[in-house]
């Protein structure tokens, strides 16, 4: 048995030959086919050690932005104008916590068939976002709201909170998201 272990150790320690990388000529590259794309893994933590600048007195970072804090200035804010008026805003507010994922993919895909015949008429490329198998949440919270202004510091700011979501755990995701280009009509 010791002889087998020594032989295996010598085999693993011996130099590997025949696997050197060499430059390829343009003619050789013309014969290569493959697929393009990106495979992403990520870990995003929002406002773990403090929030945005306060507006009460001299600018300073909020210091008490733990998961237990109820200070709405601690979380990130995304405001989207919902129409042609500048007074209607859909808001994701007080976004905090940790999001992590593995296996998000990005690639282009040609749609030239399917979709009840619309694919052949479309006959163009789209961005395909392959959803990761799992999305992990740790102390994630956010508030869905509507507002008359994108920033809470604007004069006359009013916001109606619709609901607040708190998440811990995993979500299992399947499928792809197709992002279609838009052109001028």
C-alpha positions in Angstrom: 0.0 0.0 0.0 2.9 2.4 0.8 4.3 1.8 -2.7 1.0 2.9 -4.3 0.9 6.1 -2.1 4.5 6.9 -3.1 3.7 6.4 -6.8 0.6 8.6 -6.6 2.6 11.3 -4.8 5.4 11.2 -7.4 2.7 11.4 -10.2 1.1 14.4 -8.6 4.4 16.1 -8.0 5.8 15.5 -11.5 5.7 18.4 -14.0 2.8 18.4 -16.4 3.8 18.7 -20.1 1.9 19.3 -23.2 -0.5 21.8 -21.8 1.4 25.1 -22.5 -0.6 28.0 -23.8 0.5 29.3 -27.3 -0.6 32.2 -29.3 -3.1 31.4 -32.1 -2.9 32.8 -35.6 -5.9 34.6 -37.2 -6.5 31.5 -39.5 -6.6 29.3 -36.4 -9.0 31.7 -34.6 -11.3 31.6 -37.6 -11.9 27.9 -36.9 -12.8 28.4 -33.2 -16.5 28.6 -32.2 -17.8 29.3 -28.8 -20.4 31.1 -26.7 -20.1 34.4 -25.1 -21.4 35.4 -21.7 -20.7 36.4 -18.1 -21.2 34.3 -15.0 -21.5 36.5 -11.9 -21.6 35.9 -8.1 -22.1 38.7 -5.7 -22.5 39.8 -2.1 -24.1 43.3 -1.6 -24.5 44.8 1.8 -26.4 48.1 2.0 -25.8 50.5 4.9 -24.2 48.0 7.3 -22.0 50.7 9.1 -24.0 53.9 8.7 -26.3 55.6 6.4 -26.4 58.7 4.2 -25.4 62.2 5.2 -27.8 63.8 7.7 -29.2 67.2 7.0 -29.5 68.3 10.7 -26.6 70.6 11.2 -23.1 69.9 9.8 -23.1 67.0 7.4 -22.2 63.8 9.1 -22.8 60.1 8.5 -25.6 58.5 10.4 -23.9 56.3 13.0 -26.8 54.2 14.3 -27.9 52.2 11.3 -28.0 48.7 12.6 -30.7 46.3 11.5 -32.7 47.3 14.7 -32.6 51.0 13.8 -35.8 52.6 12.7 -34.2 55.8 11.3 -35.5 56.1 7.8 -32.4 58.0 6.8 -30.3 54.9 7.2 -31.4 53.0 4.1 -30.9 53.5 0.4 -33.7 55.1 -1.7 -34.8 54.5 -5.2 -37.4 56.9 -6.6 -38.9 56.4 -10.1 -41.1 59.0 -11.8 -44.3 57.3 -12.8 -45.5 59.6 -15.5 -45.0 62.9 -17.2 -45.8 64.9 -14.1 -42.9 65.7 -11.7 -45.1 65.0 -8.7 -45.7 61.3 -8.9 -42.9 59.1 -7.6 -42.9 55.3 -6.9 -40.3 54.7 -4.1 -38.3 51.9 -2.6 -37.1 53.4 0.6 -35.0 52.5 3.6 -33.3 49.6 1.7 -31.0 47.8 4.0 -29.4 44.4 4.5 -27.3 41.8 2.7 -28.1 40.2 -0.6 -25.9 37.4 -2.1 -26.2 35.2 -5.1 -24.1 32.9 -7.3 -24.7 32.1 -10.9 -26.3 35.1 -12.4 -25.5 35.0 -16.2 -25.6 37.6 -18.9 -25.5 36.8 -22.6 -27.0 37.8 -25.9 -29.6 35.6 -27.6 -31.2 35.9 -31.0 -35.0 35.7 -31.1 -36.0 34.5 -34.5 -38.8 32.0 -33.8 -41.4 31.1 -31.3 -43.5 33.6 -29.3 -46.6 32.7 -31.3 -45.0 33.8 -34.5 -43.7 37.1 -33.2 -40.1 35.8 -32.9 -39.7 35.4 -36.6 -40.9 39.0 -37.2 -38.7 40.4 -34.4 -35.5 38.5 -35.6 -33.1 40.4 -33.5 -30.8 40.0 -30.4 -31.9 40.5 -26.8 -30.0 40.5 -23.5 -30.7 37.3 -21.6 -30.3 37.5 -17.8 -30.1 34.0 -16.4 -31.4 34.1 -12.8 -29.2 32.6 -10.1 -30.4 29.3 -8.5 -30.7 31.0 -5.0 -30.8 34.5 -3.7 -29.8 34.8 0.0 -31.2 37.5 2.2 -29.8 38.5 5.6 -31.6 41.2 7.6 -33.0 42.8 4.4 -35.8 45.4 4.8 -37.3 48.0 2.5 -40.4 50.1 2.3 -42.6 50.5 -0.7 -44.1 54.0 -0.9 -45.3 56.8 -3.1 -44.2 60.3 -2.8 -44.5 63.8 -4.2 -40.8 64.2 -4.5 -37.7 62.1 -5.2 -35.8 63.4 -2.1 -37.0 63.6 1.5 -35.0 66.8 1.9 -37.1 68.7 -0.8 -39.4 71.5 0.4 -43.0 70.2 0.9 -41.9 66.5 0.9 -44.8 64.1 1.6 -44.6 60.3 1.4 -47.2 57.6 1.9 -45.7 54.3 3.0 -47.7 51.4 1.6 -45.9 48.4 3.2 -42.6 47.4 4.7 -40.9 44.1 3.9 -38.4 42.2 6.1 -36.7 39.2 4.7 -34.3 36.6 6.0 -33.6 33.3 4.2 -33.4 32.1 0.6 -35.4 32.5 -2.5 -35.1 29.8 -5.2 -35.1 31.4 -8.7 -35.6 29.7 -12.1 -35.7 30.9 -15.6 -34.4 33.8 -17.6 -35.3 37.5 -18.0 -35.1 38.8 -21.6 -34.4 42.5 -22.1 -35.6 43.7 -25.5 -34.1 46.8 -27.1 -36.4 49.6 -28.0 -36.1 51.9 -31.0 -37.7 55.0 -32.1 -41.3 54.6 -33.5 
